[in-house]
Amino acid sequence: MLETVEHETAAAPAWSVVWLHGLGADGHDFAPIVPELVRRDWPALRFVFPHAPVRAVTVNNGARMRAWYDIADFDLANRADEAGVAESVAQVGALIEREIARGIPASRILLAGFSQGGAIALAAGLRRAAPLAGLVALSSYLPAAHRAASFLVAGAIAQPVFMAHGTQDPVVPFRAGEQSAALLRGFGFAVDWHAYAMPHSVCADEIRDLGDWMSKRFAASAA
């Protein structure tokens, strides 16, 4: 089981948010976003921020760092090491099962990620036969897009998707995010797409828009 950083917004959380960091970061990276994101009228949440395994990253001269998969090539079509993606999808699946065992049903679990973490969130989402409450991918893309249809399982498209990207992103090209959103829509996913004038980062407007989207998920569950 992956090591995690956890934060509960109140006692007896009714929802879980599993949030995956980007390349070279760790589970502490997005923990500070909680007070900026959370709203007073939301149900009690448990945020789970896992640490990715440490592995050698080819494009960084083989340096070892926390990564959800190896990056062998800057070309998006071949960027993600598929074995590493599959391993991380399985590890994230185990975290989701742990949340279910702790009393949070899949229908009240959100899976989010930034950059590499977002790629894993989308890859995992395709494979979810028991749909989650939603998927979030920030400054990210769908790995192995040319084979994505082969991973799609029945029921997965019931998961709403929030995607956001910076128009000046030098790490994951903006077009890659757009193309991934279009591909997911083609599969039948409801994708809420947002663009911001920023590089490979997160901005206040994005946090606001994500908060609005999450509020809709909570309201839909309560209806």
N, C-alpha and C positions, 0 to 999 in steps of 0.2 A: 504493500500500500504506500502511495506517495505521502511524504511528509507535507503537512499543511499549516497555514496560518489561518486562524478562524476569528471571526468577530460576529457577535450576536447583538442586534439592535435593541432587543428586549428579551425578557424571559420567555421560555416556551415558544421558540420560533415556529411559525406555521409554513414558512417558505424557506428554500435554500437557493443561494446563488453561487454556483461554482465558477470561479473566474481564473482564467489561465493567462499567465504573463507572457511577455515576448522573449526573444532570444537574448541570452546573457543576463537576464534579470532573475528575480526569484519571487516567491509568494508574497514578500513584503511590498513589492513594487506598486501594486494597486490598492493595498489596504488603506492608504490615506484618502482614497476617493470616496469611501463610505459616507463620511459626514457631508461631503459635497453633493452626493447623489440622493441620499435617503430623505424622504418627506414624512412629515408628522402623521399624515393620515394613512400611511402604509401599514400593513400587518407586520408583526415581528419577523425579522429575517435572520437567517444564519448565512454569512458570507464565508465561503471556503476558498482560500487562495493556495493551491498546491505549488510545491517546488518541482519543476521539471528535473528529470535525471541529468547528471553531468555526463557529457559525451564530447568527443572530438568533432569539431565543425570544420569541414574541408575548406570552405571559402575563407575561413579565418586562419589559414595556414595550419589547420589541425589543432588549434588551441582548444583546450577542454573548458567547457562552460555549460551552464544549464541551458538545455535546448530540448524541444519536443521532438525534433528530428534533425538529422544531418542535412546541411545544405551543400550539395556537391556542385551546383551550377547556378549562376545568377539568372539564367533563363527560366522564366516562370514555369514553362511546360515540364522542365526537368529539375526544378529547384528542390522539391521535397523528396527526401528519402522515404520511399513507400513503406519499407519495413519499419522504419522509425515512426511513421505516422500510425501504422496499424498498432504498434506497441503502445503508443501514447493514447490512442483511442480506447484500447483495452484498459489502460490504467485509469483513465477518466471514467470509463464505464464502471470500474470498481468503486470509485468515489461516489458516483451516483447511487449505486446499490447500497453503499454505506448510509447515505442520506435517507434512502427508502427504509432501511432497517432502523434508522433513528426516528421514524415516524412521519417523514415528509414524502408524500406520494410523488411519482414522476410528474404528475400534472401540476405540481407546485414547485418544480425545480427549474431554474433558468441556468443555461450553460453559456458563459460569456468568455471572450478572449480577445487579446490585443496581438496583432501581427501574427507570429507563429502560433500563439495561443488561439487566436481567432480561426486560423486554418484548421486546427484540431477540433475546435468547437463545431465548425461546419462539417468536417469529415465525420465526426461522431454523430452529428445530427442526421446525416444521410442514412446511417445504419440503425437508427432508433426505431424499433418496432413498437415500443411503448413510448408514445410521444411525450416530450418534455413540454413545459409551459412556454418555452421559447428559446431561441438561439440568438446570440449577439456576437458579431464579428466586427472589430474596430481596426481600421487600417490593415485589412487582411484580404485573403483570397481563398478560393476553394482549391486545395491541392489535387494534382492528377485529374484536372478537369476533363481531359479527354476520356477518362475511364469512370468518371463519377456516376454515370447512369448504371454501371454494373454494381455499384455499392448501395444504390437506393432501394430501400425496403418499403413494403406496404405500411402505411400509417405515418411514415416520416413527414410527409408534406402537411400534416395537420399542425406542425410546429411553426408558429410565426417567427419571422427573422427580422432582426434589426441590423443593418449594415451601415457603417459610416466610414468616410475616407477623406484624407486631405488632398486637395487638388495639386499641391506642390510636394507630394510624397516622393523622395528620392530612393526609398528602400523597397517598398511595394508599390509599383506604379498605379496611379489612379485608375488607369484603363483596366488593370487586372481586377480591381475591385468591382468596377462597372460590369465587366464581362462575367464575373462570378455571380453577381446579383441577377443578371439577365439569364444565366444558365439555371439558377435556382428557380426563378420565375417560370422558366420553360418546363421545369419538372412539376410545377404546380404549387410551389411554396409562395406564401404571402410575404413578400419582402418589402420592408420599409427602408428605403435607401436615402442617405443624407450625404451631402458633400460640403466641405468646409475649406476655406482658404487657409490651409496650414500644412506643415510638412508631416513627417512621420511622428505624430504626437496626438495628444488629446486636448480639446479646448472646452471652454465653459459652455458654449452653445451646444456642443455635442452632448455634454453631461445633462444639460436641460432636456434636450430632445430624447435622450435615452430614458430619462426619468419619466417623461410624458408617456413613452411607449410602455414602460414597466407599469405605470399606473393603470393603463388599459388592460394589461395582463391580470393585475390584481382584481380589477373591477369585473372582468369577464368571468373570473373564477368564482366571485362572490354572487354573481347574478343567478 
